[in-house]
Amino acid sequence: MTVERDPTIWPVVESAVPKDPEIEKKIDALLAKMTLEEKVGQTIQAEIHSISLEEITKYHIGSVLNGGGSYPTKDAKGAFLSWVAAANAFYDASVDPKNGRTAIPILWGTDAVHGHNNIVGATLYPHNIGLGATNDPDLIREIGAATARAVRATGIPWAFAPTVAVARDERWGRTYESYSEDPALVARLGRAMVEGLQGTPADATFLVADRVIATAKHFIGDGGTLGGDDQGDTVMSEADLFKLHGLGYVSTLEAGVQTVMASFNSWNGDKLHGHRYLLTDVLKNRMGFDGFVVGDWNGHEQIPGCTVGSCAQVINAGVDMVMAPINWKDFYRSTLAHVKKGTISEARLDDAVRRILRVKFRAGLFEGKRPSEHPLAGVEAVLGHAVHRDLARRAVRQSLVLLKNEPAVLPIAAHDRHVLVVGSAAESIPMQAGGWSVTWQGRDLDNSYFPGATNLWSGIEAAVKAAGGKAEYSPKGSYKKRPDVAIVVFGETPYAEFEGDRTDSIAFKDGGDSLALLKKLQADGIPTVAVMMSGRPMWVGDHLKAADAFVAAWLPGTEGGGVADVLIADENGAPRFDFTGRLSFSWPARPDQMPVNAGDLDETPAYPLGFGLSYP
Ligand code: GLC
């Protein structure tokens, strides 16, 4: 599909981070002394388990990452200090001066997308869909700062966050990584997350100490693919691409985001990883982005003519650092050959390396400090610190959206009352956390992988007791003593990326268990509260009929106590916290009503963008 290209559709963006002439001079000096091999090495990012320390030195590798569910130790519950030890080892290998090589510190990146989510014991915040419902930039900025502290505690200076996708079809498995269907809300919250993670240039620790480098991802149009097909095709005019999917890049570039991750999707049939117009002409030359573009996990392999080990096209298109997690050595060798042959110009190579060095200088990597010498490195207490858990619990409270409360069952006045909590999801931390939690998919886990976390059942039990009532947990809904009210908790089984794509409908499915539980309790004449934990709005028409109250809890993370804070009243029956969350996505009225977004002419959602009830 050929479309008119007009770079003036995109704004020129003034970054909060001006170029520093002193840094530019240092880069010039480094570039002048670096060998071709050293330059090529800087453009390669390898996965930590596919490269040795000797190879980091030998191939002058510029970056490593730990993928979702990857840790320095064999399993997730490995020693916390192994992270800092690994960071020191990678650093030492990268600056080893042997054979007169140029010492350029390596940059380790990790997916800290809702807290430092690969780490056992870390505080996990609500996923972005829940943060979108809070519509609270100050809260998101605090979460970004807390996340940066946790990432720094492991010796890592770079987080692959925030996702500024604008999910427009909730069949997409990454909907929960998006703040909203509303581009302006995504822009507002994405900016706040960048400012929290990186700080601002006015902060003494901007990009250093307790702050990290952030990543605006995935450029561009990841949330706009046909049918929500992950890595699919976003088909629209250039004006719509900017209007719907570009605002998050304007706001994060203004905030001074230092890296942008290229997206797997296509625009009108052309893959973004090979899209020179969008990556270079628009993002860099027109909008003025002067950090570096990192490719996504073997994203280069999807470019026509490329392989997992060789792809001049992505570098020529504007990817500066290629995420070649496993086949990094082939990619290094092929890129070196491409430069020697001229299929990648030395000028392009120098531009990519200049950008990478610029970010490394800005982030203090050349200050000569090993990762363990940074103030928070090795401080395990940061991960589950009470301040962070309280912040996460506040975020949970503010993320909850009350869709129905008729007759008014909420808040539950628990004094002298018996509250039944039903559904195995009520005690499952993995269900609360969702994907990107300890493992990539958030599955094959139990609560022991989330020490210090609070599940919904424990939170409710404590709150009911404090109010002078009694709570009982019954996964299958059976009871001896008739309860005064029942809370039925259910949700989606965790997933990440394409594994969460829905190709059938947007109807919630759990084999009918939760609906049967609700109907049984309703038939017994017991007031019911449905609490759904999901990565997206889903059609739940029958559940809504069988429940007196219905709460969308999204994916709340480790601090499940925040749900009880809002559902359970105090000993006098007064609300302790109100519902303030409002839908950041339109809620489908039918199983096949997808996509459904504000402004669509022909669709009336069950609940519109911005909907949410509060207590009277
Ligand atoms: C994944 C995701 C990206 C993530 C990267 C590294 O495929 O698309 O968001 O940052 O790989 O884990």
Boltz pocket constraint, residues with backbone or C-beta under 6 A from the ligand:
constraints:
  - pocket:
      binder: B
      contacts: [[A, 65], [A, 66], [A, 67], [A, 68], [A, 111], [A, 160], [A, 217], [A, 296], [A, 297]]
      max_distance: 6.0
